[in-house]
């Protein structure tokens, strides 16, 4: 197995990408293609004892910048590290693609270069949110599809079900909900109202509407929504988390008593940080593509890159797409299949 890593993508590239690849290859013995400027990458790789590791450099002479529109990535930058990493998957030379670069470009390359899996019309991005019950809630879609039809959400539900069961392994029969403004059936916009009866027709463990607060309670394993709403939820949650941390730091500095209290709470705060740290989950998979595509945070450090590569390898080891295909056939009646 080989995983293609966009080694030039991300705020801390290429240093964090190369270090993360080395850490991953040492621990899991899975091959990594570092895609990017060969001279820069070789210089970084020489910092580590990596000669015996299954790491190869694939030269790419261009880079997709963080502020470039996705259309540029697909149409004009076909010699970029991100495009060539996706192409390696399409050609079967790599089984998975990982990037911490431009999210929109990574989505575009995953969808149009790697390609959608058989029977999938719209791949969706899944994000695992931490909850008070200690197991994550998966929200899908969080940005791959701004405008959705009811059938897209039904397929997202099967993708999320498969992700929870096969990769996260937190439930054998995941509870699925649809994000709405009230828990009662009949609440929500037209998309929610039209999707609700379709989800009831499936073999999924559909338990009804989920409200915003349910994302963090752990009462649902999978919550589906369109990418417009999902992306707002994701960005709001990320912003709120960082603001809360900053406000706590400000309050702690106000008195000696606060500082002493914070020191006593340090072990608990570290455990909390680990639960809420995106790096622990390795990134967000774009579910429903031919090969595995993992989009991780732009500020990903070596640990996050290592975990993103780990998650990518888990998708391949568990034959995720085969399981997804089986679930689409077993959980959806014929009239709901694309």
Backbone as numpy.savetxt, mean C-alpha at the origin, in Angstrom:
# Nx Ny Nz CAx CAy CAz Cx Cy Cz
12.86 -15.69 -7.22 12.03 -14.49 -7.22 12.90 -13.24 -7.22
12.53 -12.28 -8.03 13.20 -10.98 -8.03 12.16 -9.87 -7.90
12.51 -8.86 -7.12 11.65 -7.69 -6.94 12.35 -6.49 -7.55
11.64 -5.73 -8.39 12.21 -4.54 -9.01 11.93 -3.33 -8.12
13.00 -2.70 -7.65 12.88 -1.54 -6.77 13.28 -0.28 -7.52
12.37 0.68 -7.55 12.67 2.00 -8.11 13.64 2.68 -7.14
14.93 2.48 -7.37 15.95 2.90 -6.41 16.16 4.40 -6.36
15.63 5.14 -7.35 15.81 6.59 -7.38 14.57 7.32 -6.87
13.54 6.59 -6.48 12.29 7.20 -6.05 12.24 7.43 -4.55
11.71 8.59 -4.14 11.56 8.88 -2.71 12.43 10.03 -2.26
12.06 10.61 -1.11 12.78 11.76 -0.58 14.20 11.42 -0.11
14.42 10.16 0.27 15.71 9.75 0.82 16.48 8.84 -0.13
16.07 8.86 -1.39 16.74 8.03 -2.40 18.08 8.67 -2.80
19.05 7.85 -3.20 18.98 6.37 -3.25 19.47 5.69 -1.98
19.94 6.48 -1.02 20.57 5.90 0.17 19.64 4.91 0.90
18.42 5.37 1.21 17.50 4.51 1.98 17.08 3.30 1.17
16.94 3.47 -0.14 16.51 2.36 -0.99 17.58 1.27 -1.05
18.82 1.67 -1.22 19.91 0.69 -1.29 20.08 0.00 0.05
20.07 0.76 1.13 20.22 0.16 2.46 19.07 -0.81 2.75
17.85 -0.39 2.41 16.68 -1.26 2.64 16.78 -2.54 1.83
17.26 -2.43 0.58 17.41 -3.62 -0.26 18.45 -4.57 0.32
19.54 -4.02 0.85 20.58 -4.85 1.46 20.05 -5.56 2.70
19.33 -4.83 3.56 18.76 -5.43 4.76 17.79 -6.56 4.40
16.97 -6.31 3.38 15.99 -7.31 2.95 16.67 -8.54 2.37
17.62 -8.33 1.46 18.28 -9.46 0.80 19.06 -10.31 1.80
19.66 -9.66 2.80 20.39 -10.41 3.83 19.47 -11.32 4.63
18.29 -10.80 4.98 17.39 -11.55 5.86 16.55 -12.57 5.12
16.11 -12.24 3.90 15.14 -13.10 3.24 15.69 -13.84 2.01
16.91 -13.50 1.59 17.56 -14.20 0.46 16.73 -14.15 -0.82
15.99 -13.09 -1.00 15.19 -12.88 -2.21 15.90 -11.83 -3.06
15.89 -12.03 -4.38 16.60 -11.13 -5.27 15.96 -9.76 -5.41
16.79 -8.74 -5.59 16.32 -7.37 -5.79 17.04 -6.75 -6.98
16.27 -6.19 -7.91 16.83 -5.36 -8.98 16.78 -3.91 -8.50
17.95 -3.29 -8.35 18.01 -1.87 -8.06 17.99 -1.13 -9.39
16.92 -0.41 -9.66 16.77 0.25 -10.95 17.06 1.74 -10.79
18.09 2.21 -11.51 18.47 3.61 -11.42 19.84 3.84 -12.03
20.42 5.00 -11.75 21.74 5.34 -12.28 22.78 4.37 -11.73
23.41 3.60 -12.61 24.29 2.51 -12.16 25.50 3.02 -11.38
26.05 4.17 -11.76 27.23 4.69 -11.05 26.87 5.12 -9.64
25.75 5.83 -9.50 25.31 6.28 -8.18 24.96 5.08 -7.30
24.24 4.12 -7.86 23.81 2.96 -7.08 24.99 2.08 -6.68
25.94 1.91 -7.58 27.09 1.08 -7.25 27.91 1.71 -6.12
28.02 3.03 -6.15 28.74 3.74 -5.09 28.06 3.52 -3.74
26.72 3.55 -3.74 25.98 3.30 -2.50 26.12 1.85 -2.06
26.03 0.94 -3.02 26.08 -0.49 -2.70 27.45 -0.88 -2.16
28.49 -0.20 -2.59 29.85 -0.51 -2.13 30.05 -0.21 -0.65
29.12 0.53 -0.05 29.22 0.83 1.40 28.90 -0.40 2.25
28.30 -1.41 1.62 27.86 -2.59 2.35 28.57 -3.83 1.81
28.61 -4.86 2.62 29.16 -6.14 2.18 28.07 -6.89 1.43
27.91 -6.51 0.17 26.74 -6.99 -0.58 27.11 -7.86 -1.79
28.41 -8.21 -1.93 28.84 -8.96 -3.11 28.15 -10.31 -3.24
27.86 -10.95 -2.12 27.26 -12.28 -2.16 25.73 -12.24 -2.08
25.17 -11.05 -2.06 23.71 -10.92 -1.97 23.09 -10.92 -3.36
21.85 -11.41 -3.49 21.17 -11.45 -4.80 20.62 -10.07 -5.19
21.55 -9.11 -5.37 21.17 -7.75 -5.74 21.85 -7.41 -7.06
21.06 -6.96 -8.03 21.60 -6.55 -9.33 21.15 -5.13 -9.64
22.03 -4.40 -10.33 21.71 -3.03 -10.73 21.26 -3.02 -12.19
20.11 -2.41 -12.44 19.60 -2.21 -13.80 19.67 -0.71 -14.08
20.45 -0.33 -15.09 20.67 1.09 -15.34 19.43 1.78 -15.90
19.14 2.96 -15.36 18.08 3.83 -15.86 18.65 5.24 -15.89
18.53 5.90 -17.01 19.18 7.20 -17.17 18.31 8.38 -16.77
17.06 8.11 -16.40 16.15 9.20 -16.09 15.44 8.93 -14.76
14.85 9.97 -14.20 14.12 9.88 -12.93 12.81 10.65 -13.05
11.75 10.10 -12.51 10.47 10.82 -12.45 10.45 11.64 -11.17
10.35 12.94 -11.32 10.37 13.82 -10.15 9.03 13.74 -9.40
9.07 14.13 -8.12 7.90 13.99 -7.26 6.73 14.87 -7.70
7.00 15.96 -8.41 5.94 16.89 -8.77 5.48 16.75 -10.23
5.96 15.73 -10.93 5.59 15.56 -12.33 4.25 14.83 -12.47
3.43 15.21 -13.44 2.13 14.55 -13.63 2.31 13.11 -14.09
1.39 12.23 -13.70 1.49 10.81 -14.07 1.60 10.57 -15.57
0.93 11.39 -16.37 0.97 11.19 -17.82 2.39 11.28 -18.38
3.22 12.13 -17.76 4.61 12.27 -18.18 5.35 10.96 -17.96
5.07 10.32 -16.82 5.76 9.07 -16.46 5.53 7.98 -17.49
4.31 7.86 -17.95 3.95 6.77 -18.86 4.33 7.08 -20.30
4.15 8.32 -20.73 4.32 8.65 -22.15 5.72 9.13 -22.52
6.35 9.89 -21.63 7.59 10.55 -22.04 8.85 10.07 -21.30
8.68 9.44 -20.15 9.85 9.05 -19.37 9.98 7.53 -19.30
10.14 6.94 -20.48 10.20 5.49 -20.56 11.60 4.94 -20.27
12.54 5.83 -19.97 13.87 5.39 -19.55 14.12 5.74 -18.08
13.04 6.04 -17.38 13.15 6.39 -15.95 13.24 5.13 -15.11
13.74 5.28 -13.90 13.88 4.13 -12.99 12.53 3.49 -12.66
11.51 4.31 -12.49 10.19 3.78 -12.14 9.57 3.02 -13.31
9.66 3.61 -14.50 9.07 2.95 -15.68 9.76 1.62 -15.96
11.09 1.60 -15.91 11.83 0.37 -16.21 11.60 -0.70 -15.14
11.38 -0.27 -13.89 11.07 -1.24 -12.83 9.73 -1.91 -13.12
8.75 -1.11 -13.53 7.45 -1.68 -13.90 7.55 -2.58 -15.13
8.39 -2.19 -16.07 8.57 -2.97 -17.30 9.18 -4.34 -17.00
10.06 -4.41 -16.02 10.66 -5.69 -15.63 9.59 -6.68 -15.18
8.57 -6.17 -14.50 7.46 -7.03 -14.06 6.62 -7.46 -15.25
6.32 -6.51 -16.13 5.51 -6.83 -17.31 6.18 -7.90 -18.16
7.50 -7.85 -18.24 8.25 -8.81 -19.06 8.51 -10.12 -18.35
8.13 -10.22 -17.07 8.32 -11.45 -16.33 9.70 -11.63 -15.75
10.56 -10.60 -15.86 11.90 -10.69 -15.31 11.90 -10.45 -13.80
10.90 -9.73 -13.32 10.69 -9.52 -11.88 9.24 -9.85 -11.59
8.98 -10.26 -10.36 7.61 -10.63 -9.99 6.88 -9.52 -9.24
7.62 -8.50 -8.83 6.99 -7.43 -8.06 7.72 -6.12 -8.30
7.01 -5.02 -8.05 7.52 -3.67 -8.29 7.26 -2.85 -7.03
8.31 -2.15 -6.55 8.19 -1.33 -5.33 8.73 0.06 -5.62
8.01 1.09 -5.17 8.48 2.46 -5.36 8.05 3.36 -4.21
8.96 4.26 -3.83 8.65 5.30 -2.85 8.59 6.65 -3.54
8.54 6.62 -4.87 8.54 7.85 -5.64 7.16 8.45 -5.81
7.02 9.26 -6.84 5.77 9.95 -7.18 4.59 8.97 -7.17
3.65 9.16 -6.24 2.56 8.21 -6.06 1.68 8.10 -7.30
1.34 9.24 -7.89 0.49 9.23 -9.08 1.16 8.50 -10.23
2.46 8.73 -10.40 3.20 8.07 -11.47 3.30 6.57 -11.19
3.53 6.20 -9.93 3.62 4.77 -9.58 2.30 4.06 -9.85
1.19 4.73 -9.56 -0.13 4.15 -9.86 -0.31 3.97 -11.36
0.07 5.02 -12.11 -0.10 4.96 -13.56 0.73 3.84 -14.17
1.96 3.71 -13.74 2.83 2.66 -14.27 2.32 1.28 -13.85
1.84 1.16 -12.62 1.30 -0.12 -12.15 0.10 -0.53 -12.99
-0.76 0.43 -13.33 -1.99 0.12 -14.05 -1.76 -0.07 -15.55
-0.89 0.79 -16.15 -0.78 0.79 -17.60 0.47 0.10 -18.15
1.50 -0.04 -17.30 2.70 -0.75 -17.74 2.68 -2.19 -17.22
2.52 -2.34 -15.91 2.39 -3.70 -15.35 1.08 -4.31 -15.82
-0.01 -3.55 -15.71 -1.31 -3.99 -16.23 -2.22 -4.62 -15.20
-3.52 -4.52 -15.45 -4.53 -5.10 -14.55 -4.56 -6.61 -14.71
-4.87 -7.30 -13.61 -4.97 -8.75 -13.63 -6.21 -9.17 -14.40
-6.22 -10.42 -14.83 -7.35 -10.96 -15.58 -8.64 -10.83 -14.76
-9.67 -10.30 -15.38 -10.96 -10.16 -14.70 -11.10 -8.92 -13.85
-10.06 -8.08 -13.80 -10.09 -6.86 -12.99 -10.17 -5.64 -13.91
-11.16 -4.81 -13.69 -11.31 -3.59 -14.48 -10.56 -2.43 -13.86
-10.61 -2.31 -12.54 -9.97 -1.20 -11.83 -9.18 -1.71 -10.62
-7.86 -1.73 -10.66 -7.08 -2.02 -9.45 -7.34 -0.95 -8.39
-7.16 -1.30 -7.12 -7.39 -0.35 -6.03 -6.26 -0.36 -5.02
-5.97 0.79 -4.44 -4.93 0.89 -3.41 -5.53 0.60 -2.04
-4.89 -0.31 -1.32 -5.35 -0.68 0.03 -4.36 -0.16 1.07
-4.90 0.44 2.12 -4.06 0.90 3.23 -4.56 0.28 4.53
-3.63 -0.23 5.31 -3.98 -0.84 6.61 -3.87 0.22 7.70
-5.00 0.54 8.33 -5.03 1.53 9.41 -4.93 0.82 10.77
-4.13 1.35 11.70 -4.08 0.76 13.04 -5.39 0.99 13.78
-5.78 0.07 14.65 -7.03 0.19 15.42 -6.78 -0.10 16.89
-7.76 0.22 17.70 -7.62 0.01 19.14 -7.67 -1.47 19.51
-8.13 -2.32 18.60 -8.17 -3.76 18.86 -6.85 -4.45 18.52
-5.92 -3.69 17.98 -4.61 -4.26 17.70 -4.48 -4.91 16.34
-5.57 -5.02 15.60 -5.50 -5.56 14.24 -5.93 -4.45 13.28
-5.36 -4.41 12.10 -5.64 -3.29 11.19 -6.99 -3.38 10.50
-7.49 -2.23 10.10 -8.64 -2.14 9.20 -8.12 -1.70 7.85
-8.48 -2.43 6.82 -8.03 -2.11 5.46 -9.06 -1.23 4.78
-8.61 -0.06 4.32 -9.46 0.85 3.55 -9.04 0.78 2.09
-9.99 0.56 1.20 -9.73 0.45 -0.23 -10.92 1.01 -0.99
-10.74 1.95 -1.89 -9.56 2.45 -2.54 -9.17 3.78 -1.89
-7.87 4.08 -1.88 -7.44 5.35 -1.28 -6.78 6.28 -2.30
-7.14 6.14 -3.57 -6.64 7.11 -4.52 -6.41 6.66 -5.94
-6.52 5.38 -6.22 -6.27 4.92 -7.60 -7.41 5.29 -8.54
-8.63 5.39 -8.00 -9.81 5.64 -8.84 -10.68 6.72 -8.21
-10.61 7.92 -8.74 -11.37 9.04 -8.17 -12.87 8.85 -8.38
-13.26 8.44 -9.56 -14.67 8.21 -9.87 -14.91 6.71 -10.01
-15.86 6.19 -9.27 -16.13 4.75 -9.27 -17.60 4.44 -9.53
-17.83 3.27 -10.05 -19.17 2.71 -10.18 -19.37 1.65 -9.10
-20.61 1.30 -8.80 -20.87 0.31 -7.75 -20.08 -0.98 -7.92
-19.95 -1.48 -9.16 -19.23 -2.73 -9.39 -17.76 -2.63 -8.99
-17.18 -1.44 -9.13 -15.79 -1.27 -8.73 -15.64 -1.50 -7.24
-16.57 -0.96 -6.45 -16.51 -1.13 -5.00 -16.71 -2.59 -4.59
-17.55 -3.30 -5.34 -17.75 -4.73 -5.06 -16.43 -5.48 -5.26
-15.74 -5.16 -6.33 -14.45 -5.80 -6.59 -13.41 -5.39 -5.55
-13.43 -4.11 -5.12 -12.52 -3.68 -4.06 -12.75 -4.51 -2.79
-14.01 -4.82 -2.53 -14.33 -5.59 -1.33 -13.70 -6.99 -1.39
-13.74 -7.62 -2.56 -13.12 -8.94 -2.71 -11.60 -8.83 -2.60
-11.03 -7.77 -3.18 -9.59 -7.55 -3.07 -9.19 -7.37 -1.60
-9.95 -6.54 -0.87 -9.65 -6.32 0.54 -9.80 -7.58 1.36
-10.84 -8.35 1.10 -11.07 -9.64 1.77 -9.85 -10.54 1.59
-9.36 -10.63 0.35 -8.23 -11.50 0.03 -6.96 -11.00 0.71
-6.76 -9.69 0.73 -5.58 -9.09 1.37 -5.55 -9.39 2.87
-6.68 -9.21 3.52 -6.75 -9.46 4.97 -6.52 -10.93 5.28
-7.14 -11.78 4.51 -7.07 -13.23 4.79 -5.72 -13.84 4.43
-5.16 -13.45 3.29 -3.95 -14.11 2.79 -2.65 -13.43 3.18
-2.65 -12.10 3.32 -1.41 -11.37 3.61 -1.33 -10.93 5.06
-2.34 -10.20 5.53 -2.33 -9.75 6.92 -2.66 -10.88 7.88
-3.46 -11.83 7.42 -3.83 -13.02 8.20 -4.44 -12.67 9.55
-5.31 -11.65 9.57 -5.95 -11.24 10.82 -7.38 -11.76 10.95
-7.90 -12.37 9.89 -9.25 -12.93 9.96 -9.43 -13.95 8.84
-10.10 -15.05 9.16 -10.42 -16.07 8.17 -11.67 -15.70 7.38
-12.52 -14.88 7.98 -13.74 -14.44 7.32 -13.94 -12.95 7.58
-13.16 -12.12 6.89 -13.12 -10.68 7.17 -14.49 -10.00 7.10
-14.74 -9.13 8.09 -15.96 -8.33 8.09 -15.79 -7.15 7.15
-16.70 -7.03 6.20 -16.61 -6.01 5.17 -17.71 -4.96 5.35
-17.35 -3.70 5.23 -18.33 -2.62 5.30 -18.10 -1.62 4.18
-19.06 -0.73 4.00 -18.92 0.34 3.01 -18.98 1.68 3.74
-18.06 2.58 3.45 -17.96 3.85 4.16 -19.13 4.75 3.80
-19.83 5.23 4.85 -21.01 6.06 4.63 -21.13 7.07 5.77
-22.22 7.84 5.74 -22.44 8.88 6.74 -23.35 8.41 7.87
-23.72 7.17 7.85 -24.58 6.61 8.90 -24.57 5.10 8.79
-24.80 4.42 9.90 -24.72 2.96 9.89 -25.98 2.30 9.35
-27.08 3.04 9.27 -28.33 2.45 8.80 -28.32 2.26 7.29
-28.92 1.18 6.83 -29.07 0.95 5.40 -29.93 2.07 4.81
-29.51 2.57 3.67 -30.23 3.69 3.06 -29.54 5.01 3.25
-28.56 5.08 4.17 -27.77 6.30 4.36 -26.65 6.36 3.32
-26.29 7.57 2.91 -25.17 7.74 2.00 -25.56 8.35 0.67
-24.57 8.53 -0.19 -24.83 9.08 -1.52 -25.30 7.97 -2.46
-25.51 8.32 -3.71 -26.04 7.34 -4.68 -25.09 6.15 -4.85
-23.79 6.41 -4.86 -22.83 5.32 -5.03 -22.95 4.31 -3.89
-23.03 4.79 -2.67 -23.16 3.90 -1.51 -24.48 3.14 -1.55
-25.55 3.86 -1.83 -26.87 3.22 -1.86 -26.97 2.15 -2.95
-26.34 2.41 -4.09 -26.40 1.45 -5.19 -25.47 0.25 -4.96
-24.40 0.48 -4.21 -23.44 -0.61 -3.96 -23.92 -1.54 -2.87
-24.62 -1.01 -1.90 -25.06 -1.77 -0.72 -25.78 -3.09 -1.10
-26.82 -3.07 -1.92 -27.50 -4.32 -2.25 -26.63 -5.30 -3.05
-25.68 -4.78 -3.81 -24.78 -5.66 -4.56 -23.86 -6.42 -3.62
-23.37 -5.73 -2.58 -22.50 -6.39 -1.60 -23.28 -7.46 -0.82
-24.57 -7.22 -0.62 -25.40 -8.21 0.07 -25.57 -9.48 -0.78
-25.43 -9.35 -2.09 -25.57 -10.49 -2.99 -24.34 -11.39 -3.01
-23.22 -10.88 -2.53 -21.97 -11.63 -2.61 -21.86 -12.65 -1.47
-20.82 -13.47 -1.55 -20.53 -14.41 -0.47 -19.61 -13.83 0.58
-19.38 -12.54 0.51 -18.55 -11.86 1.51 -19.29 -11.73 2.83
-18.53 -11.55 3.89 -19.11 -11.31 5.21 -19.42 -9.82 5.33
-20.41 -9.38 4.54 -20.77 -7.96 4.50 -21.68 -7.63 5.68
-21.25 -6.65 6.49 -21.99 -6.32 7.71 -22.62 -4.93 7.68
-22.58 -4.25 6.52 -23.31 -2.99 6.40 -22.43 -1.76 6.31
-23.05 -0.62 6.60 -22.36 0.66 6.52 -21.36 0.84 7.65
-20.24 1.47 7.32 -19.25 1.85 8.33 -19.14 3.37 8.32
-19.06 3.95 9.49 -18.85 5.40 9.58 -17.36 5.69 9.73
-16.99 6.95 9.62 -15.58 7.32 9.69 -14.88 6.80 10.93
-15.56 6.84 12.08 -14.93 6.39 13.32 -14.60 4.90 13.31
-15.33 4.14 12.49 -15.14 2.69 12.46 -13.82 2.28 11.84
-13.16 3.19 11.14 -11.86 2.88 10.55 -10.86 2.53 11.64
-11.02 3.14 12.81 -10.03 2.96 13.89 -10.52 2.10 15.05
-11.76 1.62 14.99 -12.27 0.81 16.10 -11.86 -0.65 16.01
-11.62 -1.13 14.79 -11.29 -2.55 14.61 -12.52 -3.43 14.46
-13.71 -2.82 14.38 -14.94 -3.60 14.23 -15.11 -4.12 12.80
-14.42 -3.50 11.85 -14.44 -3.94 10.46 -13.03 -4.36 10.06
-12.93 -5.36 9.22 -11.63 -5.75 8.68 -11.35 -5.05 7.36
-12.40 -4.81 6.59 -12.28 -4.15 5.28 -13.39 -3.11 5.16
-13.02 -1.91 4.72 -14.00 -0.87 4.43 -13.74 -0.36 3.02
-14.78 -0.36 2.19 -14.61 0.07 0.80 -15.17 1.48 0.59
-14.56 2.18 -0.34 -15.01 3.53 -0.71 -14.37 3.87 -2.05
-14.81 4.97 -2.66 -14.17 5.40 -3.90 -12.85 6.08 -3.55
-11.96 6.18 -4.54 -10.63 6.71 -4.30 -10.59 8.17 -3.88
-11.59 8.95 -4.26 -11.64 10.36 -3.88 -11.82 10.49 -2.37
-12.83 9.79 -1.86 -13.09 9.82 -0.41 -11.94 9.16 0.35
-11.47 8.01 -0.15 -10.42 7.28 0.54 -9.14 8.07 0.67
-8.79 8.82 -0.36 -7.56 9.61 -0.31 -7.67 10.75 0.68
-8.85 11.36 0.77 -9.06 12.42 1.77 -8.93 11.85 3.18
-9.53 10.67 3.41 -9.42 10.02 4.72 -7.95 9.74 5.06
-7.22 9.21 4.09 -5.82 8.86 4.30 -4.98 10.09 4.64
-5.10 11.14 3.82 -4.29 12.35 4.03 -4.67 13.05 5.34
-5.96 13.05 5.68 -6.40 13.65 6.94 -5.83 12.89 8.12
-5.86 11.57 8.05 -5.35 10.73 9.15 -3.86 10.94 9.34
-3.11 10.98 8.22 -1.66 11.19 8.31 -1.36 12.55 8.94
-2.09 13.57 8.51 -1.87 14.91 9.03 -2.22 15.00 10.52
-3.34 14.40 10.89 -3.78 14.44 12.29 -2.76 13.75 13.19
-2.24 12.61 12.72 -1.26 11.88 13.52 -0.03 12.70 13.80
0.50 13.36 12.78 1.72 14.16 12.96 1.45 15.39 13.82
0.25 15.98 13.70 -0.09 17.15 14.50 -0.22 16.77 15.98
-0.84 15.62 16.26 -0.98 15.17 17.65 0.39 14.96 18.28
1.30 14.33 17.56 2.66 14.11 18.07 3.34 15.44 18.37
3.19 16.41 17.46 3.82 17.71 17.65 3.23 18.45 18.84
1.90 18.35 19.02 1.25 19.03 20.15 1.67 18.41 21.48
1.84 17.10 21.50 2.31 16.43 22.73 3.71 16.90 23.07
4.58 17.00 22.08 5.95 17.48 22.31 5.94 18.89 22.89
5.07 19.75 22.34 5.00 21.13 22.82 4.54 21.19 24.28
3.54 20.36 24.63 3.03 20.36 26.00 4.06 19.80 26.98
4.80 18.78 26.56 5.81 18.16 27.42 6.88 19.17 27.82
7.21 20.07 26.91 8.29 21.03 27.16 7.90 22.16 28.11
6.64 22.20 28.52 6.16 23.35 29.30 6.50 23.31 30.78
6.84 22.12 31.31 7.17 22.06 32.74 8.05 20.84 33.03
8.76 20.91 34.16 9.61 19.79 34.59 8.77 18.55 34.87
7.60 18.77 35.49 6.71 17.64 35.81 6.28 16.90 34.54
5.96 17.67 33.50 5.56 17.06 32.22 6.70 16.25 31.63
7.92 16.79 31.73 9.08 16.08 31.19 9.32 14.77 31.93
9.17 14.79 33.25 9.35 13.57 34.05 8.28 12.55 33.69
7.03 13.04 33.55 5.93 12.15 33.18 6.15 11.53 31.81
6.66 12.33 30.88 6.93 11.83 29.53 8.02 10.77 29.55
9.03 10.98 30.41 10.12 10.00 30.52 9.59 8.66 31.04
8.67 8.73 32.00 8.09 7.50 32.55 7.21 6.79 31.52
6.60 7.56 30.65 5.71 6.99 29.64 6.42 6.57 28.35
7.72 6.81 28.30 8.47 6.57 27.06 8.29 5.17 26.47
8.36 4.11 27.28 8.17 2.76 26.71 6.80 2.59 26.05
5.75 3.15 26.71 4.41 3.05 26.14 4.29 3.86 24.86
4.93 5.04 24.84 4.89 5.89 23.65 5.60 5.22 22.47
6.68 4.51 22.76 7.41 3.80 21.70 6.56 2.67 21.13
5.84 1.96 22.00 4.96 0.88 21.52 3.84 1.45 20.67
3.31 2.60 21.10 2.25 3.26 20.33 2.77 3.68 18.96
3.97 4.26 18.93 4.56 4.71 17.67 4.73 3.53 16.70
5.13 2.40 17.24 5.32 1.22 16.39 4.00 0.77 15.78
2.93 0.81 16.57 1.61 0.40 16.07 1.12 1.32 14.97
1.43 2.62 15.10 0.92 3.61 14.16 1.87 3.91 13.01
3.05 3.29 13.02 4.08 3.60 12.03 3.79 2.93 10.70
3.66 3.73 9.64 3.40 3.18 8.30 4.50 2.22 7.87
5.72 2.44 8.39 6.86 1.60 7.99 6.67 0.15 8.38
5.86 -0.09 9.42 5.62 -1.46 9.88 4.85 -2.26 8.83
3.98 -1.58 8.06 3.17 -2.28 7.06 3.84 -2.29 5.69
4.92 -1.53 5.56 5.72 -1.59 4.35 5.20 -0.78 3.18
3.99 -0.29 3.24 3.46 0.48 2.13 2.07 0.02 1.74
1.56 0.62 0.70 0.20 0.32 0.25 0.24 -0.49 -1.04
-0.33 -1.69 -1.05 -0.36 -2.46 -2.29 -1.45 -1.96 -3.23
-1.13 -1.95 -4.52 -2.16 -1.70 -5.54 -2.68 -3.07 -5.93
-3.85 -3.41 -5.44 -4.41 -4.75 -5.63 -5.12 -4.86 -6.97
-4.94 -6.00 -7.63 -5.62 -6.23 -8.89 -4.76 -6.02 -10.11
-3.43 -5.95 -9.94 -2.52 -5.83 -11.07 -1.90 -7.18 -11.39
-1.36 -7.31 -12.60 -0.78 -8.59 -13.04 0.34 -9.05 -12.13
1.23 -8.14 -11.79 2.29 -8.43 -10.83 2.06 -7.61 -9.59
2.77 -7.95 -8.53 2.61 -7.22 -7.27 3.19 -5.81 -7.39
2.43 -4.81 -6.96 2.87 -3.42 -6.98 2.68 -2.82 -5.58
3.78 -2.38 -4.98 3.73 -1.79 -3.64 4.18 -0.33 -3.74
3.31 0.56 -3.31 3.62 1.99 -3.30 3.84 2.41 -1.85
5.07 2.77 -1.52 5.37 3.14 -0.14 5.55 4.65 -0.02
5.64 5.13 1.20 5.65 6.57 1.49 6.88 7.26 0.92
6.69 8.49 0.45 7.80 9.25 -0.13 8.95 9.47 0.84
8.65 9.51 2.14 9.71 9.72 3.14 10.22 8.40 3.71
9.99 7.31 2.99 10.38 5.99 3.47 11.87 5.91 3.77
12.19 5.36 4.96 13.58 5.12 5.32 13.94 3.68 4.96
15.12 3.25 5.35 15.58 1.91 4.99 14.67 0.83 5.55
14.17 1.04 6.76 13.27 0.07 7.39 11.98 -0.06 6.58
11.42 1.05 6.14 10.18 1.02 5.36 10.41 0.34 4.01
11.55 0.60 3.39 11.86 -0.04 2.11 12.02 -1.55 2.31
12.71 -1.93 3.36 12.87 -3.36 3.66 11.52 -4.02 3.83
10.63 -3.40 4.58 9.31 -3.98 4.82 8.45 -3.98 3.56
8.60 -2.97 2.70 7.87 -2.95 1.44 8.30 -4.12 0.56
9.59 -4.38 0.52 10.11 -5.53 -0.24 9.62 -6.84 0.37
9.57 -6.88 1.70 9.08 -8.08 2.40 7.63 -8.35 2.03
6.79 -7.30 2.07 5.37 -7.46 1.72 5.23 -7.92 0.27
6.04 -7.33 -0.62 5.99 -7.73 -2.02 6.30 -9.21 -2.18
7.29 -9.69 -1.44 7.64 -11.12 -1.53 6.53 -11.99 -0.96
5.84 -11.51 0.08 4.72 -12.27 0.66 3.59 -12.43 -0.35
3.32 -11.39 -1.12 2.27 -11.47 -2.14 2.59 -12.58 -3.14
3.85 -12.67 -3.53 4.23 -13.68 -4.51 4.26 -15.07 -3.89
4.76 -15.17 -2.67 4.85 -16.47 -2.00 3.48 -17.08 -1.74
2.50 -16.23 -1.49 1.15 -16.73 -1.21 0.30 -16.86 -2.47
0.90 -16.52 -3.64 0.17 -16.57 -4.91 -1.13 -15.77 -4.81
-0.96 -14.51 -4.39 -2.10 -13.65 -4.10 -3.07 -13.54 -5.27
-2.55 -13.33 -6.47 -3.44 -13.14 -7.62 -4.25 -14.39 -7.93
-3.66 -15.58 -7.70 -4.42 -16.82 -7.88 -5.55 -16.91 -6.86
-5.24 -16.51 -5.62 -6.27 -16.54 -4.56 -7.36 -15.51 -4.85
-6.96 -14.35 -5.37 -7.94 -13.32 -5.72 -8.86 -13.81 -6.82
-8.29 -14.45 -7.82 -9.10 -14.98 -8.92 -10.10 -16.02 -8.41
-9.65 -16.88 -7.51 -10.54 -17.90 -6.92 -11.67 -17.23 -6.14
-11.33 -16.19 -5.38 -12.35 -15.51 -4.58 -13.36 -14.78 -5.45
-12.89 -14.20 -6.55 -13.83 -13.54 -7.46 -14.83 -14.55 -8.02
-14.36 -15.75 -8.32 -15.24 -16.78 -8.86 -16.17 -17.36 -7.80
-15.65 -17.50 -6.57 -16.43 -18.15 -5.52 -17.35 -17.22 -4.75
-16.97 -15.94 -4.67 -17.72 -15.01 -3.83 -18.69 -14.13 -4.61
-18.50 -14.03 -5.91 -19.38 -13.19 -6.71 -20.29 -14.03 -7.58
-21.59 -13.78 -7.55 -22.48 -14.47 -8.49 -22.15 -14.04 -9.91
-22.52 -14.84 -10.89 -22.15 -14.59 -12.28 -22.57 -13.20 -12.77
-23.72 -12.72 -12.29 -24.21 -11.42 -12.78 -23.37 -10.24 -12.27
-22.49 -10.49 -11.29 -21.65 -9.41 -10.76 -20.22 -9.46 -11.28
-19.91 -10.42 -12.12 -18.55 -10.52 -12.64 -18.41 -9.69 -13.90
-17.21 -9.06 -14.02 -16.93 -8.22 -15.19 -16.79 -9.09 -16.43
